[in-house]
Amino acid sequence: QALARCEPSVAKNYPGYIPPDYYGNGQTDSFRCAINGSTDLSSLQQSERDELIPEKLSNRFFIRLGANASSEGITKIKNKSYYDALAIQGSVNNKSTKTASNNIEMAFGYTWSDFAIDLEWLSVKSMTYNGALVNITPVISYFTTVKGDALLGNLSWNFKDMYNFKFYGLMSLGISSNQTYSRLSTGSANVIKKKTPAFGLGLGARFNLVSKLYADMAVRGLFLGSAKFEAANGAGRYIILEATRTWIGVSARLMWLI
């Protein structure tokens, strides 16, 4: 805030004159007079100033790109076999597995002053699962690869402003594409492609970098639906396992207002 006084005819301070309520020497006479006197900012100065003023997150379309550090999991793995009487009695020795994953996200959306919606594609890493049905003879080894990305609709709500930060809650609802490639110790792989509902919750904070460019950090957890593992050994043994896919991670994002 510049509180200097200027002589309108010459647009500068009188020689040796110290304006009242003047805060330090960080601003030059020409700049102070351009604000409070009769001299206007140049077009270059005006452009530079405009580039530093945050554009409002209100009634605007946006594009968002993000990088994620996450933990993906295959959990609650159960034996659902019903063809093989002996296999039905077996229990799964490895009921979950998790892996660290770095992936990306892309989204297009619209923001109001307090709410925003967007459609997001989330990349999800392939995972492998190795387990066995035990407590039966012989023990049956099982090998599966699970992959598939997610398409999510997101609703965010800005619930707190603090300085240049906007804190928001996040709710996600969409579809996960779960593809499994399963086999036993003998026999060929069996492929199942399945689309299931996905949903999740999160929290984030957004702040302005410059003009139309915002950055934010979000933490969220996602349920990516159920997955079925089916495999046969070619000799009458047919095993079915069911599992749940999960994702929890931290997202570093850039959002550009259109």
C-alpha positions as CSV (number, residue, x, y, z in Angstrom):
1,Q,0.0,0.0,0.0
2,A,1.6,3.3,-1.1
3,L,0.6,6.3,0.9
4,A,2.9,8.9,-0.6
5,R,1.7,12.3,-1.8
6,C,2.7,13.7,-5.2
7,E,2.5,17.1,-6.8
8,P,0.0,16.6,-9.7
9,S,1.8,18.9,-12.1
10,V,5.1,17.2,-12.0
11,A,4.0,13.8,-10.6
12,K,6.8,13.5,-8.0
13,N,7.5,14.5,-4.5
14,Y,8.9,17.9,-3.6
15,P,12.7,17.9,-3.2
16,G,13.4,16.8,0.4
17,Y,9.8,16.2,1.2
18,I,9.0,13.1,3.3
19,P,5.3,12.1,2.8
20,P,3.3,11.4,5.9
21,D,2.6,7.7,6.7
22,Y,5.4,6.7,4.4
23,Y,6.6,3.1,4.9
24,G,10.3,2.8,4.2
25,N,12.3,3.4,1.1
26,G,11.4,0.2,-0.8
27,Q,9.4,2.0,-3.5
28,T,10.7,4.6,-6.0
29,D,9.1,8.0,-6.4
30,S,7.9,7.1,-9.9
31,F,6.1,4.0,-8.7
32,R,4.5,5.8,-5.8
33,C,3.3,8.6,-7.9
34,A,1.9,6.2,-10.5
35,I,-0.3,4.8,-7.8
36,N,-1.3,7.9,-5.9
37,G,-0.3,10.8,-8.2
38,S,-1.1,11.7,-11.8
39,T,1.3,9.4,-13.6
40,D,-0.1,6.1,-14.9
41,L,1.7,2.8,-15.0
42,S,3.3,2.0,-18.3
43,S,1.8,-0.8,-20.4
44,L,4.8,-3.0,-19.5
45,Q,4.3,-2.3,-15.8
46,Q,0.6,-2.9,-16.1
47,S,1.2,-6.3,-17.8
48,E,3.7,-7.3,-15.1
49,R,1.3,-6.4,-12.3
50,D,-1.6,-8.3,-14.0
51,E,0.5,-11.4,-14.3
52,L,1.0,-11.4,-10.5
53,I,-2.6,-10.9,-9.5
54,P,-4.4,-14.3,-8.9
55,E,-7.3,-14.9,-11.2
56,K,-10.4,-16.0,-9.2
57,L,-11.5,-19.6,-8.9
58,S,-15.0,-18.7,-9.9
59,N,-17.1,-19.7,-13.0
60,R,-14.1,-21.0,-14.9
61,F,-13.1,-24.2,-16.8
62,F,-9.8,-25.7,-15.9
63,I,-7.3,-28.4,-16.8
64,R,-5.4,-30.3,-14.1
65,L,-2.3,-32.5,-14.3
66,G,-1.0,-34.5,-11.3
67,A,1.7,-36.9,-10.2
68,N,0.9,-39.4,-7.5
69,A,2.9,-41.3,-4.9
70,S,0.7,-44.1,-3.7
71,S,0.2,-47.5,-2.2
72,E,-1.9,-49.9,-4.2
73,G,-3.4,-53.1,-2.7
74,I,-5.2,-56.3,-3.4
75,T,-6.9,-57.2,-0.2
76,K,-9.5,-59.5,1.3
77,I,-8.6,-62.3,-1.0
78,K,-11.1,-65.2,-0.5
79,N,-11.4,-68.7,-1.9
80,K,-14.7,-68.9,-3.9
81,S,-14.1,-72.2,-5.6
82,Y,-17.2,-74.3,-6.2
83,Y,-16.3,-76.8,-8.9
84,D,-13.6,-78.8,-7.1
85,A,-14.8,-80.3,-3.7
86,L,-11.2,-80.6,-2.5
87,A,-10.3,-77.0,-3.5
88,I,-13.4,-75.6,-1.7
89,Q,-11.9,-76.9,1.6
90,G,-8.6,-75.1,1.0
91,S,-7.8,-71.7,2.6
92,V,-5.8,-68.8,1.1
93,N,-2.4,-68.5,2.7
94,N,-1.8,-64.9,1.4
95,K,-4.9,-62.7,1.9
96,S,-3.5,-59.4,0.7
97,T,-0.6,-57.8,-1.0
98,K,0.5,-54.1,-1.5
99,T,3.0,-52.3,-3.7
100,A,4.3,-48.7,-3.9
101,S,3.4,-46.9,-7.1
102,N,4.2,-43.6,-8.8
103,N,1.5,-42.7,-11.4
104,I,-0.2,-39.8,-13.1
105,E,-3.7,-38.2,-13.3
106,M,-5.4,-35.9,-15.8
107,A,-8.7,-34.0,-15.4
108,F,-10.9,-31.4,-17.0
109,G,-13.5,-29.5,-15.0
110,Y,-15.4,-26.4,-13.9
111,T,-15.1,-24.4,-10.7
112,W,-17.4,-22.0,-8.9
113,S,-16.3,-19.9,-5.9
114,D,-16.9,-22.7,-3.4
115,F,-17.4,-25.9,-5.4
116,A,-15.7,-27.6,-8.4
117,I,-16.4,-30.7,-10.5
118,D,-14.1,-32.6,-12.8
119,L,-13.7,-35.7,-14.8
120,E,-10.4,-37.5,-14.1
121,W,-8.4,-40.3,-15.6
122,L,-6.2,-42.0,-13.0
123,S,-3.4,-44.3,-14.0
124,V,-3.0,-47.4,-11.8
125,K,0.0,-49.7,-11.7
126,S,-0.1,-53.4,-12.5
127,M,0.2,-55.7,-9.5
128,T,1.1,-59.3,-9.1
129,Y,-0.2,-61.8,-6.5
130,N,1.3,-65.1,-5.7
131,G,-0.5,-67.4,-3.2
132,A,-1.7,-70.9,-2.6
133,L,-4.6,-72.8,-1.3
134,V,-3.3,-74.7,1.8
135,N,-4.7,-77.2,4.3
136,I,-5.4,-79.5,1.4
137,T,-3.4,-82.1,-0.4
138,P,-1.8,-81.3,-2.7
139,V,-1.3,-77.5,-2.1
140,I,-2.5,-75.5,-5.1
141,S,-0.2,-72.6,-6.1
142,Y,-1.8,-69.5,-7.7
143,F,-0.4,-66.7,-9.8
144,T,-2.2,-63.5,-10.8
145,T,-1.5,-60.1,-12.4
146,V,-4.1,-57.3,-11.9
147,K,-4.2,-54.1,-13.9
148,G,-6.6,-51.4,-15.0
149,D,-7.1,-47.6,-14.7
150,A,-10.0,-45.6,-13.2
151,L,-12.3,-42.9,-14.6
152,L,-13.5,-40.7,-11.8
153,G,-16.0,-37.9,-11.3
154,N,-14.8,-35.6,-8.5
155,L,-16.6,-33.0,-6.4
156,S,-14.6,-30.7,-4.3
157,W,-15.7,-28.1,-1.7
158,N,-13.6,-25.2,-0.5
159,F,-14.3,-25.1,3.2
160,K,-11.4,-22.9,4.5
161,D,-9.4,-19.9,3.2
162,M,-6.1,-19.1,4.9
163,Y,-3.8,-16.5,3.4
164,N,-3.2,-17.7,-0.2
165,F,-4.4,-21.3,0.6
166,K,-7.8,-22.8,-0.1
167,F,-8.5,-26.0,1.8
168,Y,-11.0,-28.4,0.3
169,G,-12.7,-31.7,0.8
170,L,-12.9,-34.2,-2.1
171,M,-15.3,-36.9,-3.0
172,S,-14.8,-39.3,-6.0
173,L,-17.2,-41.6,-7.7
174,G,-16.5,-43.5,-11.0
175,I,-15.6,-46.8,-12.7
176,S,-12.5,-48.9,-12.3
177,S,-11.4,-51.3,-15.1
178,N,-10.1,-54.4,-13.3
179,Q,-8.3,-56.9,-15.6
180,T,-6.9,-60.2,-14.2
181,Y,-4.5,-62.7,-15.7
182,S,-4.6,-65.8,-13.5
183,R,-3.0,-69.3,-13.7
184,L,-2.2,-72.3,-11.6
185,S,1.2,-74.0,-11.4
186,T,0.2,-75.8,-14.6
187,G,-2.2,-74.7,-17.3
188,S,-2.7,-71.6,-19.4
189,A,-3.6,-68.1,-18.1
190,N,-7.2,-67.1,-17.9
191,V,-8.1,-63.4,-18.6
192,I,-11.1,-61.6,-17.0
193,K,-12.0,-58.0,-17.9
194,K,-14.4,-56.4,-15.5
195,K,-15.6,-52.9,-14.8
196,T,-16.7,-52.1,-11.3
197,P,-17.8,-49.0,-9.3
198,A,-15.0,-47.0,-7.6
199,F,-15.3,-44.3,-5.0
200,G,-13.2,-42.4,-2.4
201,L,-12.6,-39.4,-0.2
202,G,-9.8,-36.9,0.3
203,L,-8.5,-33.6,1.6
204,G,-6.4,-31.0,-0.2
205,A,-5.0,-27.5,-0.2
206,R,-4.7,-25.2,-3.3
207,F,-2.7,-22.0,-3.7
208,N,-2.0,-19.6,-6.5
209,L,1.4,-19.6,-8.2
210,V,0.9,-16.8,-10.7
211,S,-2.2,-15.5,-12.6
212,K,-4.1,-18.5,-14.0
213,L,-1.8,-21.2,-12.6
214,Y,-2.7,-22.9,-9.3
215,A,-0.9,-25.7,-7.5
216,D,-2.3,-28.0,-4.8
217,M,-1.6,-31.1,-2.8
218,A,-4.2,-33.7,-2.1
219,V,-4.4,-36.9,0.0
220,R,-7.1,-39.4,-0.8
221,G,-8.1,-43.0,-0.5
222,L,-9.9,-45.0,-3.2
223,F,-11.9,-48.2,-3.4
224,L,-11.3,-49.6,-6.9
225,G,-13.9,-52.4,-6.8
226,S,-13.7,-56.1,-6.7
227,A,-11.6,-58.4,-8.9
228,K,-12.1,-62.1,-9.7
229,F,-9.2,-64.6,-10.3
230,E,-10.2,-67.7,-12.2
231,A,-7.7,-70.4,-13.3
232,A,-7.7,-74.1,-14.3
233,N,-4.9,-76.6,-14.7
234,G,-6.3,-78.4,-17.6
235,A,-7.0,-81.5,-15.6
236,G,-10.3,-80.8,-14.0
237,R,-9.1,-78.5,-11.3
238,Y,-10.8,-75.1,-11.4
239,I,-10.0,-72.4,-8.8
240,I,-11.8,-69.1,-8.2
241,L,-10.5,-66.3,-5.9
242,E,-12.2,-62.9,-5.2
243,A,-10.4,-59.8,-4.0
244,T,-10.7,-56.0,-3.5
245,R,-8.5,-53.4,-5.0
246,T,-7.5,-50.3,-3.0
247,W,-5.5,-47.1,-3.6
248,I,-4.2,-44.5,-1.2
249,G,-1.8,-41.7,-2.2
250,V,-0.6,-38.1,-2.2
251,S,-1.1,-36.1,-5.3
252,A,1.0,-33.0,-6.4
253,R,-1.1,-31.1,-9.0
254,L,-1.0,-28.1,-11.3
255,M,-4.3,-26.5,-12.3
256,W,-4.6,-24.1,-15.3
257,L,-7.7,-21.9,-15.6
258,I,-9.1,-21.6,-19.1
